[in-house]
Amino acid sequence: MTNVTIRMDEGLKRQSEAVFDEMGLTMTTAITLFIKAVIRENRIPFEIRVDPFFSASNQARLRAAAEDMDARRNTAQHELVEVNDVD
């Protein structure tokens, strides 16, 4: 048997321990289950995706749009739309 030390946000730790407790698991057991699934499947056992909002191309587009707004270029004006909620 060996020890593994990890660092994580205190709130994340508390929340995960509460979920694991509801499942009847300890943090150690949950992490062991995860590691065993990685070994069995030879991959991370869930999909990991990057939010396209944070891609370099989108961030560059947003910076350019912000610069245009600051310089008052390429600004479009829209008519005000009034919404009447009927209950």
PyMOL Python script that loads the backbone (N, CA, C, O; Angstrom):
from pymol import cmd

cmd.read_pdbstr("""\
ATOM      1  N   MET A   1       0.852  -1.167   0.000  1.00  0.00           N
ATOM      2  CA  MET A   1       0.000   0.000   0.000  1.00  0.00           C
ATOM      3  C   MET A   1       0.902   1.236   0.000  1.00  0.00           C
ATOM      4  O   MET A   1       1.979   1.232   0.597  1.00  0.00           O
ATOM      5  N   THR A   2       0.446   2.293  -0.679  1.00  0.00           N
ATOM      6  CA  THR A   2       1.206   3.534  -0.740  1.00  0.00           C
ATOM      7  C   THR A   2       0.269   4.721  -0.513  1.00  0.00           C
ATOM      8  O   THR A   2      -0.950   4.585  -0.614  1.00  0.00           O
ATOM      9  N   ASN A   3       0.830   5.852  -0.213  1.00  0.00           N
ATOM     10  CA  ASN A   3       0.060   7.077  -0.039  1.00  0.00           C
ATOM     11  C   ASN A   3       0.233   7.970  -1.248  1.00  0.00           C
ATOM     12  O   ASN A   3       1.314   8.028  -1.834  1.00  0.00           O
ATOM     13  N   VAL A   4      -0.834   8.670  -1.628  1.00  0.00           N
ATOM     14  CA  VAL A   4      -0.812   9.651  -2.709  1.00  0.00           C
ATOM     15  C   VAL A   4      -1.360  10.943  -2.122  1.00  0.00           C
ATOM     16  O   VAL A   4      -2.419  10.938  -1.493  1.00  0.00           O
ATOM     17  N   THR A   5      -0.657  12.038  -2.319  1.00  0.00           N
ATOM     18  CA  THR A   5      -1.099  13.324  -1.803  1.00  0.00           C
ATOM     19  C   THR A   5      -1.519  14.201  -2.977  1.00  0.00           C
ATOM     20  O   THR A   5      -0.780  14.341  -3.951  1.00  0.00           O
ATOM     21  N   ILE A   6      -2.699  14.786  -2.882  1.00  0.00           N
ATOM     22  CA  ILE A   6      -3.164  15.705  -3.922  1.00  0.00           C
ATOM     23  C   ILE A   6      -3.587  17.015  -3.269  1.00  0.00           C
ATOM     24  O   ILE A   6      -3.938  17.043  -2.089  1.00  0.00           O
ATOM     25  N   ARG A   7      -3.551  18.087  -4.032  1.00  0.00           N
ATOM     26  CA  ARG A   7      -4.006  19.385  -3.560  1.00  0.00           C
ATOM     27  C   ARG A   7      -5.255  19.742  -4.349  1.00  0.00           C
ATOM     28  O   ARG A   7      -5.311  19.557  -5.565  1.00  0.00           O
ATOM     29  N   MET A   8      -6.261  20.257  -3.640  1.00  0.00           N
ATOM     30  CA  MET A   8      -7.474  20.712  -4.314  1.00  0.00           C
ATOM     31  C   MET A   8      -8.123  21.792  -3.483  1.00  0.00           C
ATOM     32  O   MET A   8      -7.828  21.953  -2.299  1.00  0.00           O
ATOM     33  N   ASP A   9      -9.000  22.519  -4.112  1.00  0.00           N
ATOM     34  CA  ASP A   9      -9.760  23.572  -3.450  1.00  0.00           C
ATOM     35  C   ASP A   9     -10.567  22.977  -2.294  1.00  0.00           C
ATOM     36  O   ASP A   9     -11.163  21.910  -2.435  1.00  0.00           O
ATOM     37  N   GLU A  10     -10.585  23.662  -1.164  1.00  0.00           N
ATOM     38  CA  GLU A  10     -11.274  23.161   0.026  1.00  0.00           C
ATOM     39  C   GLU A  10     -12.765  22.953  -0.232  1.00  0.00           C
ATOM     40  O   GLU A  10     -13.335  21.954   0.208  1.00  0.00           O
ATOM     41  N   GLY A  11     -13.402  23.887  -0.941  1.00  0.00           N
ATOM     42  CA  GLY A  11     -14.825  23.744  -1.248  1.00  0.00           C
ATOM     43  C   GLY A  11     -15.109  22.535  -2.118  1.00  0.00           C
ATOM     44  O   GLY A  11     -16.086  21.818  -1.903  1.00  0.00           O
ATOM     45  N   LEU A  12     -14.251  22.312  -3.101  1.00  0.00           N
ATOM     46  CA  LEU A  12     -14.385  21.146  -3.976  1.00  0.00           C
ATOM     47  C   LEU A  12     -14.269  19.862  -3.163  1.00  0.00           C
ATOM     48  O   LEU A  12     -15.019  18.911  -3.380  1.00  0.00           O
ATOM     49  N   LYS A  13     -13.333  19.841  -2.234  1.00  0.00           N
ATOM     50  CA  LYS A  13     -13.147  18.666  -1.377  1.00  0.00           C
ATOM     51  C   LYS A  13     -14.399  18.406  -0.539  1.00  0.00           C
ATOM     52  O   LYS A  13     -14.879  17.275  -0.469  1.00  0.00           O
ATOM     53  N   ARG A  14     -14.922  19.447   0.090  1.00  0.00           N
ATOM     54  CA  ARG A  14     -16.120  19.282   0.929  1.00  0.00           C
ATOM     55  C   ARG A  14     -17.311  18.794   0.109  1.00  0.00           C
ATOM     56  O   ARG A  14     -18.028  17.886   0.529  1.00  0.00           O
ATOM     57  N   GLN A  15     -17.521  19.397  -1.060  1.00  0.00           N
ATOM     58  CA  GLN A  15     -18.649  19.000  -1.904  1.00  0.00           C
ATOM     59  C   GLN A  15     -18.519  17.562  -2.366  1.00  0.00           C
ATOM     60  O   GLN A  15     -19.489  16.804  -2.340  1.00  0.00           O
ATOM     61  N   SER A  16     -17.315  17.182  -2.792  1.00  0.00           N
ATOM     62  CA  SER A  16     -17.133  15.810  -3.280  1.00  0.00           C
ATOM     63  C   SER A  16     -17.279  14.810  -2.143  1.00  0.00           C
ATOM     64  O   SER A  16     -17.849  13.737  -2.340  1.00  0.00           O
ATOM     65  N   GLU A  17     -16.776  15.141  -0.958  1.00  0.00           N
ATOM     66  CA  GLU A  17     -16.923  14.233   0.180  1.00  0.00           C
ATOM     67  C   GLU A  17     -18.392  14.036   0.539  1.00  0.00           C
ATOM     68  O   GLU A  17     -18.795  12.939   0.927  1.00  0.00           O
ATOM     69  N   ALA A  18     -19.193  15.093   0.410  1.00  0.00           N
ATOM     70  CA  ALA A  18     -20.633  14.976   0.697  1.00  0.00           C
ATOM     71  C   ALA A  18     -21.298  14.027  -0.295  1.00  0.00           C
ATOM     72  O   ALA A  18     -22.123  13.199   0.089  1.00  0.00           O
ATOM     73  N   VAL A  19     -20.939  14.150  -1.563  1.00  0.00           N
ATOM     74  CA  VAL A  19     -21.507  13.263  -2.593  1.00  0.00           C
ATOM     75  C   VAL A  19     -21.059  11.827  -2.353  1.00  0.00           C
ATOM     76  O   VAL A  19     -21.872  10.904  -2.392  1.00  0.00           O
ATOM     77  N   PHE A  20     -19.760  11.639  -2.105  1.00  0.00           N
ATOM     78  CA  PHE A  20     -19.245  10.290  -1.861  1.00  0.00           C
ATOM     79  C   PHE A  20     -19.891   9.674  -0.623  1.00  0.00           C
ATOM     80  O   PHE A  20     -20.188   8.479  -0.603  1.00  0.00           O
ATOM     81  N   ASP A  21     -20.108  10.489   0.407  1.00  0.00           N
ATOM     82  CA  ASP A  21     -20.734   9.995   1.626  1.00  0.00           C
ATOM     83  C   ASP A  21     -22.141   9.475   1.336  1.00  0.00           C
ATOM     84  O   ASP A  21     -22.545   8.440   1.868  1.00  0.00           O
ATOM     85  N   GLU A  22     -22.886  10.190   0.494  1.00  0.00           N
ATOM     86  CA  GLU A  22     -24.231   9.738   0.118  1.00  0.00           C
ATOM     87  C   GLU A  22     -24.182   8.408  -0.611  1.00  0.00           C
ATOM     88  O   GLU A  22     -25.128   7.623  -0.552  1.00  0.00           O
ATOM     89  N   MET A  23     -23.072   8.157  -1.303  1.00  0.00           N
ATOM     90  CA  MET A  23     -22.898   6.899  -2.031  1.00  0.00           C
ATOM     91  C   MET A  23     -22.301   5.803  -1.156  1.00  0.00           C
ATOM     92  O   MET A  23     -22.162   4.659  -1.591  1.00  0.00           O
ATOM     93  N   GLY A  24     -21.948   6.157   0.077  1.00  0.00           N
ATOM     94  CA  GLY A  24     -21.322   5.185   0.960  1.00  0.00           C
ATOM     95  C   GLY A  24     -19.847   4.982   0.666  1.00  0.00           C
ATOM     96  O   GLY A  24     -19.285   3.932   0.979  1.00  0.00           O
ATOM     97  N   LEU A  25     -19.213   5.992   0.060  1.00  0.00           N
ATOM     98  CA  LEU A  25     -17.802   5.899  -0.312  1.00  0.00           C
ATOM     99  C   LEU A  25     -16.975   6.914   0.463  1.00  0.00           C
ATOM    100  O   LEU A  25     -17.485   7.940   0.911  1.00  0.00           O
ATOM    101  N   THR A  26     -15.709   6.615   0.611  1.00  0.00           N
ATOM    102  CA  THR A  26     -14.758   7.602   1.107  1.00  0.00           C
ATOM    103  C   THR A  26     -14.076   8.234  -0.097  1.00  0.00           C
ATOM    104  O   THR A  26     -14.195   7.738  -1.217  1.00  0.00           O
ATOM    105  N   MET A  27     -13.365   9.325   0.135  1.00  0.00           N
ATOM    106  CA  MET A  27     -12.598   9.960  -0.939  1.00  0.00           C
ATOM    107  C   MET A  27     -11.587   8.954  -1.501  1.00  0.00           C
ATOM    108  O   MET A  27     -11.425   8.850  -2.716  1.00  0.00           O
ATOM    109  N   THR A  28     -10.918   8.226  -0.629  1.00  0.00           N
ATOM    110  CA  THR A  28      -9.929   7.227  -1.060  1.00  0.00           C
ATOM    111  C   THR A  28     -10.565   6.175  -1.958  1.00  0.00           C
ATOM    112  O   THR A  28     -10.010   5.835  -3.003  1.00  0.00           O
ATOM    113  N   THR A  29     -11.724   5.658  -1.559  1.00  0.00           N
ATOM    114  CA  THR A  29     -12.402   4.635  -2.358  1.00  0.00           C
ATOM    115  C   THR A  29     -12.817   5.193  -3.715  1.00  0.00           C
ATOM    116  O   THR A  29     -12.657   4.525  -4.736  1.00  0.00           O
ATOM    117  N   ALA A  30     -13.345   6.404  -3.732  1.00  0.00           N
ATOM    118  CA  ALA A  30     -13.784   7.018  -4.994  1.00  0.00           C
ATOM    119  C   ALA A  30     -12.609   7.210  -5.941  1.00  0.00           C
ATOM    120  O   ALA A  30     -12.717   6.912  -7.130  1.00  0.00           O
ATOM    121  N   ILE A  31     -11.488   7.707  -5.425  1.00  0.00           N
ATOM    122  CA  ILE A  31     -10.311   7.911  -6.273  1.00  0.00           C
ATOM    123  C   ILE A  31      -9.766   6.571  -6.750  1.00  0.00           C
ATOM    124  O   ILE A  31      -9.339   6.454  -7.899  1.00  0.00           O
ATOM    125  N   THR A  32      -9.773   5.563  -5.890  1.00  0.00           N
ATOM    126  CA  THR A  32      -9.332   4.224  -6.290  1.00  0.00           C
ATOM    127  C   THR A  32     -10.219   3.673  -7.406  1.00  0.00           C
ATOM    128  O   THR A  32      -9.714   3.072  -8.355  1.00  0.00           O
ATOM    129  N   LEU A  33     -11.536   3.872  -7.304  1.00  0.00           N
ATOM    130  CA  LEU A  33     -12.456   3.444  -8.370  1.00  0.00           C
ATOM    131  C   LEU A  33     -12.119   4.136  -9.683  1.00  0.00           C
ATOM    132  O   LEU A  33     -12.113   3.503 -10.738  1.00  0.00           O
ATOM    133  N   PHE A  34     -11.842   5.426  -9.621  1.00  0.00           N
ATOM    134  CA  PHE A  34     -11.484   6.183 -10.819  1.00  0.00           C
ATOM    135  C   PHE A  34     -10.214   5.622 -11.453  1.00  0.00           C
ATOM    136  O   PHE A  34     -10.177   5.379 -12.659  1.00  0.00           O
ATOM    137  N   ILE A  35      -9.166   5.414 -10.639  1.00  0.00           N
ATOM    138  CA  ILE A  35      -7.894   4.899 -11.152  1.00  0.00           C
ATOM    139  C   ILE A  35      -8.067   3.511 -11.762  1.00  0.00           C
ATOM    140  O   ILE A  35      -7.485   3.219 -12.807  1.00  0.00           O
ATOM    141  N   LYS A  36      -8.859   2.654 -11.122  1.00  0.00           N
ATOM    142  CA  LYS A  36      -9.104   1.313 -11.663  1.00  0.00           C
ATOM    143  C   LYS A  36      -9.833   1.388 -13.003  1.00  0.00           C
ATOM    144  O   LYS A  36      -9.549   0.603 -13.908  1.00  0.00           O
ATOM    145  N   ALA A  37     -10.771   2.329 -13.136  1.00  0.00           N
ATOM    146  CA  ALA A  37     -11.472   2.501 -14.413  1.00  0.00           C
ATOM    147  C   ALA A  37     -10.500   2.973 -15.491  1.00  0.00           C
ATOM    148  O   ALA A  37     -10.590   2.525 -16.634  1.00  0.00           O
ATOM    149  N   VAL A  38      -9.578   3.864 -15.153  1.00  0.00           N
ATOM    150  CA  VAL A  38      -8.567   4.327 -16.110  1.00  0.00           C
ATOM    151  C   VAL A  38      -7.731   3.150 -16.589  1.00  0.00           C
ATOM    152  O   VAL A  38      -7.485   3.005 -17.786  1.00  0.00           O
ATOM    153  N   ILE A  39      -7.301   2.323 -15.672  1.00  0.00           N
ATOM    154  CA  ILE A  39      -6.479   1.162 -16.035  1.00  0.00           C
ATOM    155  C   ILE A  39      -7.277   0.168 -16.877  1.00  0.00           C
ATOM    156  O   ILE A  39      -6.779  -0.324 -17.890  1.00  0.00           O
ATOM    157  N   ARG A  40      -8.502  -0.126 -16.469  1.00  0.00           N
ATOM    158  CA  ARG A  40      -9.340  -1.095 -17.183  1.00  0.00           C
ATOM    159  C   ARG A  40      -9.633  -0.637 -18.612  1.00  0.00           C
ATOM    160  O   ARG A  40      -9.562  -1.432 -19.549  1.00  0.00           O
ATOM    161  N   GLU A  41      -9.966   0.657 -18.776  1.00  0.00           N
ATOM    162  CA  GLU A  41     -10.369   1.172 -20.087  1.00  0.00           C
ATOM    163  C   GLU A  41      -9.209   1.776 -20.872  1.00  0.00           C
ATOM    164  O   GLU A  41      -9.338   2.082 -22.058  1.00  0.00           O
ATOM    165  N   ASN A  42      -8.064   1.945 -20.187  1.00  0.00           N
ATOM    166  CA  ASN A  42      -6.890   2.546 -20.814  1.00  0.00           C
ATOM    167  C   ASN A  42      -7.188   3.950 -21.349  1.00  0.00           C
ATOM    168  O   ASN A  42      -6.691   4.344 -22.404  1.00  0.00           O
ATOM    169  N   ARG A  43      -7.993   4.683 -20.614  1.00  0.00           N
ATOM    170  CA  ARG A  43      -8.359   6.056 -20.990  1.00  0.00           C
ATOM    171  C   ARG A  43      -9.039   6.702 -19.785  1.00  0.00           C
ATOM    172  O   ARG A  43      -9.383   6.022 -18.819  1.00  0.00           O
ATOM    173  N   ILE A  44      -9.229   8.007 -19.849  1.00  0.00           N
ATOM    174  CA  ILE A  44     -10.052   8.692 -18.853  1.00  0.00           C
ATOM    175  C   ILE A  44     -11.478   8.206 -19.094  1.00  0.00           C
ATOM    176  O   ILE A  44     -11.948   8.263 -20.230  1.00  0.00           O
ATOM    177  N   PRO A  45     -12.181   7.731 -18.074  1.00  0.00           N
ATOM    178  CA  PRO A  45     -13.481   7.091 -18.294  1.00  0.00           C
ATOM    179  C   PRO A  45     -14.656   8.050 -18.522  1.00  0.00           C
ATOM    180  O   PRO A  45     -15.808   7.694 -18.273  1.00  0.00           O
ATOM    181  N   PHE A  46     -14.367   9.238 -18.986  1.00  0.00           N
ATOM    182  CA  PHE A  46     -15.412  10.181 -19.370  1.00  0.00           C
ATOM    183  C   PHE A  46     -14.813  11.156 -20.374  1.00  0.00           C
ATOM    184  O   PHE A  46     -13.593  11.269 -20.492  1.00  0.00           O
ATOM    185  N   GLU A  47     -15.674  11.855 -21.092  1.00  0.00           N
ATOM    186  CA  GLU A  47     -15.216  12.769 -22.130  1.00  0.00           C
ATOM    187  C   GLU A  47     -14.744  14.075 -21.511  1.00  0.00           C
ATOM    188  O   GLU A  47     -15.410  14.636 -20.641  1.00  0.00           O
ATOM    189  N   ILE A  48     -13.595  14.553 -21.961  1.00  0.00           N
ATOM    190  CA  ILE A  48     -13.066  15.842 -21.533  1.00  0.00           C
ATOM    191  C   ILE A  48     -13.051  16.740 -22.763  1.00  0.00           C
ATOM    192  O   ILE A  48     -12.416  16.429 -23.771  1.00  0.00           O
ATOM    193  N   ARG A  49     -13.762  17.860 -22.661  1.00  0.00           N
ATOM    194  CA  ARG A  49     -13.828  18.778 -23.794  1.00  0.00           C
ATOM    195  C   ARG A  49     -13.421  20.178 -23.354  1.00  0.00           C
ATOM    196  O   ARG A  49     -13.554  20.542 -22.186  1.00  0.00           O
ATOM    197  N   VAL A  50     -12.936  20.938 -24.290  1.00  0.00           N
ATOM    198  CA  VAL A  50     -12.582  22.323 -24.051  1.00  0.00           C
ATOM    199  C   VAL A  50     -13.743  23.189 -24.515  1.00  0.00           C
ATOM    200  O   VAL A  50     -14.292  22.979 -25.598  1.00  0.00           O
ATOM    201  N   ASP A  51     -14.107  24.144 -23.705  1.00  0.00           N
ATOM    202  CA  ASP A  51     -15.163  25.083 -24.080  1.00  0.00           C
ATOM    203  C   ASP A  51     -14.641  25.949 -25.220  1.00  0.00           C
ATOM    204  O   ASP A  51     -13.643  26.647 -25.043  1.00  0.00           O
ATOM    205  N   PRO A  52     -15.298  25.924 -26.403  1.00  0.00           N
ATOM    206  CA  PRO A  52     -14.809  26.680 -27.555  1.00  0.00           C
ATOM    207  C   PRO A  52     -14.763  28.186 -27.308  1.00  0.00           C
ATOM    208  O   PRO A  52     -14.077  28.909 -28.031  1.00  0.00           O
ATOM    209  N   PHE A  53     -15.483  28.667 -26.298  1.00  0.00           N
ATOM    210  CA  PHE A  53     -15.449  30.091 -25.977  1.00  0.00           C
ATOM    211  C   PHE A  53     -14.025  30.536 -25.667  1.00  0.00           C
ATOM    212  O   PHE A  53     -13.653  31.668 -25.974  1.00  0.00           O
ATOM    213  N   PHE A  54     -13.226  29.661 -25.062  1.00  0.00           N
ATOM    214  CA  PHE A  54     -11.882  30.021 -24.635  1.00  0.00           C
ATOM    215  C   PHE A  54     -10.814  29.714 -25.680  1.00  0.00           C
ATOM    216  O   PHE A  54      -9.624  29.851 -25.395  1.00  0.00           O
ATOM    217  N   SER A  55     -11.213  29.303 -26.885  1.00  0.00           N
ATOM    218  CA  SER A  55     -10.228  29.011 -27.926  1.00  0.00           C
ATOM    219  C   SER A  55      -9.493  30.299 -28.314  1.00  0.00           C
ATOM    220  O   SER A  55     -10.027  31.398 -28.167  1.00  0.00           O
ATOM    221  N   ALA A  56      -8.271  30.148 -28.808  1.00  0.00           N
ATOM    222  CA  ALA A  56      -7.457  31.302 -29.195  1.00  0.00           C
ATOM    223  C   ALA A  56      -8.149  32.124 -30.276  1.00  0.00           C
ATOM    224  O   ALA A  56      -8.137  33.354 -30.221  1.00  0.00           O
ATOM    225  N   SER A  57      -8.751  31.457 -31.256  1.00  0.00           N
ATOM    226  CA  SER A  57      -9.397  32.200 -32.345  1.00  0.00           C
ATOM    227  C   SER A  57     -10.601  32.997 -31.854  1.00  0.00           C
ATOM    228  O   SER A  57     -10.809  34.132 -32.284  1.00  0.00           O
ATOM    229  N   ASN A  58     -11.397  32.413 -30.954  1.00  0.00           N
ATOM    230  CA  ASN A  58     -12.562  33.141 -30.436  1.00  0.00           C
ATOM    231  C   ASN A  58     -12.123  34.302 -29.550  1.00  0.00           C
ATOM    232  O   ASN A  58     -12.711  35.381 -29.617  1.00  0.00           O
ATOM    233  N   GLN A  59     -11.101  34.098 -28.725  1.00  0.00           N
ATOM    234  CA  GLN A  59     -10.610  35.176 -27.870  1.00  0.00           C
ATOM    235  C   GLN A  59     -10.066  36.325 -28.718  1.00  0.00           C
ATOM    236  O   GLN A  59     -10.262  37.491 -28.375  1.00  0.00           O
ATOM    237  N   ALA A  60      -9.383  36.008 -29.824  1.00  0.00           N
ATOM    238  CA  ALA A  60      -8.880  37.047 -30.724  1.00  0.00           C
ATOM    239  C   ALA A  60     -10.045  37.821 -31.351  1.00  0.00           C
ATOM    240  O   ALA A  60      -9.996  39.046 -31.466  1.00  0.00           O
ATOM    241  N   ARG A  61     -11.085  37.100 -31.752  1.00  0.00           N
ATOM    242  CA  ARG A  61     -12.269  37.750 -32.330  1.00  0.00           C
ATOM    243  C   ARG A  61     -12.942  38.669 -31.315  1.00  0.00           C
ATOM    244  O   ARG A  61     -13.363  39.775 -31.655  1.00  0.00           O
ATOM    245  N   LEU A  62     -13.042  38.214 -30.080  1.00  0.00           N
ATOM    246  CA  LEU A  62     -13.653  39.024 -29.027  1.00  0.00           C
ATOM    247  C   LEU A  62     -12.818  40.266 -28.717  1.00  0.00           C
ATOM    248  O   LEU A  62     -13.362  41.351 -28.508  1.00  0.00           O
ATOM    249  N   ARG A  63     -11.481  40.101 -28.690  1.00  0.00           N
ATOM    250  CA  ARG A  63     -10.615  41.259 -28.451  1.00  0.00           C
ATOM    251  C   ARG A  63     -10.775  42.288 -29.571  1.00  0.00           C
ATOM    252  O   ARG A  63     -10.846  43.489 -29.310  1.00  0.00           O
ATOM    253  N   ALA A  64     -10.832  41.811 -30.826  1.00  0.00           N
ATOM    254  CA  ALA A  64     -10.997  42.722 -31.961  1.00  0.00           C
ATOM    255  C   ALA A  64     -12.342  43.441 -31.871  1.00  0.00           C
ATOM    256  O   ALA A  64     -12.419  44.640 -32.137  1.00  0.00           O
ATOM    257  N   ALA A  65     -13.391  42.728 -31.502  1.00  0.00           N
ATOM    258  CA  ALA A  65     -14.708  43.347 -31.370  1.00  0.00           C
ATOM    259  C   ALA A  65     -14.703  44.381 -30.247  1.00  0.00           C
ATOM    260  O   ALA A  65     -15.309  45.444 -30.382  1.00  0.00           O
ATOM    261  N   ALA A  66     -14.028  44.079 -29.146  1.00  0.00           N
ATOM    262  CA  ALA A  66     -13.948  45.034 -28.032  1.00  0.00           C
ATOM    263  C   ALA A  66     -13.178  46.280 -28.447  1.00  0.00           C
ATOM    264  O   ALA A  66     -13.555  47.395 -28.088  1.00  0.00           O
ATOM    265  N   GLU A  67     -12.089  46.089 -29.211  1.00  0.00           N
ATOM    266  CA  GLU A  67     -11.325  47.237 -29.707  1.00  0.00           C
ATOM    267  C   GLU A  67     -12.187  48.091 -30.634  1.00  0.00           C
ATOM    268  O   GLU A  67     -12.150  49.319 -30.561  1.00  0.00           O
ATOM    269  N   ASP A  68     -12.963  47.442 -31.506  1.00  0.00           N
ATOM    270  CA  ASP A  68     -13.871  48.174 -32.388  1.00  0.00           C
ATOM    271  C   ASP A  68     -14.891  48.964 -31.583  1.00  0.00           C
ATOM    272  O   ASP A  68     -15.179  50.119 -31.900  1.00  0.00           O
ATOM    273  N   MET A  69     -15.437  48.345 -30.543  1.00  0.00           N
ATOM    274  CA  MET A  69     -16.420  49.054 -29.713  1.00  0.00           C
ATOM    275  C   MET A  69     -15.769  50.253 -29.020  1.00  0.00           C
ATOM    276  O   MET A  69     -16.352  51.336 -28.975  1.00  0.00           O
ATOM    277  N   ASP A  70     -14.550  50.057 -28.476  1.00  0.00           N
ATOM    278  CA  ASP A  70     -13.857  51.160 -27.810  1.00  0.00           C
ATOM    279  C   ASP A  70     -13.581  52.306 -28.773  1.00  0.00           C
ATOM    280  O   ASP A  70     -13.658  53.474 -28.391  1.00  0.00           O
ATOM    281  N   ALA A  71     -13.261  51.974 -30.017  1.00  0.00           N
ATOM    282  CA  ALA A  71     -12.965  52.982 -31.035  1.00  0.00           C
ATOM    283  C   ALA A  71     -14.223  53.439 -31.767  1.00  0.00           C
ATOM    284  O   ALA A  71     -14.155  54.264 -32.678  1.00  0.00           O
ATOM    285  N   ARG A  72     -15.361  52.902 -31.368  1.00  0.00           N
ATOM    286  CA  ARG A  72     -16.661  53.220 -31.983  1.00  0.00           C
ATOM    287  C   ARG A  72     -16.688  52.895 -33.480  1.00  0.00           C
ATOM    288  O   ARG A  72     -17.260  53.634 -34.282  1.00  0.00           O
ATOM    289  N   ARG A  73     -16.043  51.754 -33.842  1.00  0.00           N
ATOM    290  CA  ARG A  73     -16.064  51.267 -35.222  1.00  0.00           C
ATOM    291  C   ARG A  73     -16.994  50.069 -35.301  1.00  0.00           C
ATOM    292  O   ARG A  73     -17.197  49.354 -34.319  1.00  0.00           O
ATOM    293  N   ASN A  74     -17.552  49.863 -36.475  1.00  0.00           N
ATOM    294  CA  ASN A  74     -18.365  48.670 -36.748  1.00  0.00           C
ATOM    295  C   ASN A  74     -19.453  48.436 -35.699  1.00  0.00           C
ATOM    296  O   ASN A  74     -19.736  47.300 -35.321  1.00  0.00           O
ATOM    297  N   THR A  75     -20.044  49.513 -35.245  1.00  0.00           N
ATOM    298  CA  THR A  75     -21.116  49.362 -34.263  1.00  0.00           C
ATOM    299  C   THR A  75     -22.452  49.417 -34.985  1.00  0.00           C
ATOM    300  O   THR A  75     -22.666  50.255 -35.861  1.00  0.00           O
ATOM    301  N   ALA A  76     -23.319  48.541 -34.618  1.00  0.00           N
ATOM    302  CA  ALA A  76     -24.652  48.501 -35.213  1.00  0.00           C
ATOM    303  C   ALA A  76     -25.647  48.992 -34.172  1.00  0.00           C
ATOM    304  O   ALA A  76     -25.524  48.705 -32.982  1.00  0.00           O
ATOM    305  N   GLN A  77     -26.622  49.729 -34.646  1.00  0.00           N
ATOM    306  CA  GLN A  77     -27.667  50.175 -33.735  1.00  0.00           C
ATOM    307  C   GLN A  77     -28.914  49.367 -34.018  1.00  0.00           C
ATOM    308  O   GLN A  77     -29.236  49.080 -35.171  1.00  0.00           O
ATOM    309  N   HIS A  78     -29.599  49.008 -32.977  1.00  0.00           N
ATOM    310  CA  HIS A  78     -30.805  48.221 -33.103  1.00  0.00           C
ATOM    311  C   HIS A  78     -31.959  48.989 -32.496  1.00  0.00           C
ATOM    312  O   HIS A  78     -31.800  49.745 -31.537  1.00  0.00           O
ATOM    313  N   GLU A  79     -33.123  48.772 -33.081  1.00  0.00           N
ATOM    314  CA  GLU A  79     -34.312  49.386 -32.500  1.00  0.00           C
ATOM    315  C   GLU A  79     -34.644  48.696 -31.193  1.00  0.00           C
ATOM    316  O   GLU A  79     -34.409  47.500 -31.022  1.00  0.00           O
ATOM    317  N   LEU A  80     -35.189  49.463 -30.287  1.00  0.00           N
ATOM    318  CA  LEU A  80     -35.617  48.904 -29.023  1.00  0.00           C
ATOM    319  C   LEU A  80     -36.848  48.049 -29.252  1.00  0.00           C
ATOM    320  O   LEU A  80     -37.782  48.465 -29.936  1.00  0.00           O
ATOM    321  N   VAL A  81     -36.849  46.883 -28.692  1.00  0.00           N
ATOM    322  CA  VAL A  81     -37.989  45.985 -28.827  1.00  0.00           C
ATOM    323  C   VAL A  81     -38.686  45.939 -27.470  1.00  0.00           C
ATOM    324  O   VAL A  81     -38.067  45.678 -26.438  1.00  0.00           O
ATOM    325  N   GLU A  82     -39.979  46.198 -27.504  1.00  0.00           N
ATOM    326  CA  GLU A  82     -40.744  46.173 -26.257  1.00  0.00           C
ATOM    327  C   GLU A  82     -41.499  44.863 -26.159  1.00  0.00           C
ATOM    328  O   GLU A  82     -42.147  44.445 -27.119  1.00  0.00           O
ATOM    329  N   VAL A  83     -41.423  44.217 -25.018  1.00  0.00           N
ATOM    330  CA  VAL A  83     -42.101  42.953 -24.807  1.00  0.00           C
ATOM    331  C   VAL A  83     -43.154  43.156 -23.754  1.00  0.00           C
ATOM    332  O   VAL A  83     -42.878  43.629 -22.652  1.00  0.00           O
ATOM    333  N   ASN A  84     -44.378  42.788 -24.112  1.00  0.00           N
ATOM    334  CA  ASN A  84     -45.465  42.868 -23.140  1.00  0.00           C
ATOM    335  C   ASN A  84     -45.810  41.457 -22.719  1.00  0.00           C
ATOM    336  O   ASN A  84     -46.356  40.672 -23.494  1.00  0.00           O
ATOM    337  N   ASP A  85     -45.479  41.149 -21.470  1.00  0.00           N
ATOM    338  CA  ASP A  85     -45.816  39.823 -20.940  1.00  0.00           C
ATOM    339  C   ASP A  85     -47.290  39.786 -20.585  1.00  0.00           C
ATOM    340  O   ASP A  85     -47.791  40.651 -19.866  1.00  0.00           O
ATOM    341  N   VAL A  86     -47.973  38.782 -21.094  1.00  0.00           N
ATOM    342  CA  VAL A  86     -49.380  38.602 -20.796  1.00  0.00           C
ATOM    343  C   VAL A  86     -49.503  37.342 -19.954  1.00  0.00           C
ATOM    344  O   VAL A  86     -49.152  36.247 -20.394  1.00  0.00           O
ATOM    345  N   ASP A  87     -50.003  37.511 -18.742  1.00  0.00           N
ATOM    346  CA  ASP A  87     -50.140  36.343 -17.860  1.00  0.00           C
ATOM    347  C   ASP A  87     -51.538  35.786 -17.932  1.00  0.00           C
ATOM    348  O   ASP A  87     -51.846  34.802 -17.260  1.00  0.00           O
TER     349      ASP A  87
END
""", "prot")
cmd.dss("prot")
cmd.show_as("cartoon", "prot")
cmd.util.cbc("prot")
cmd.orient("prot")
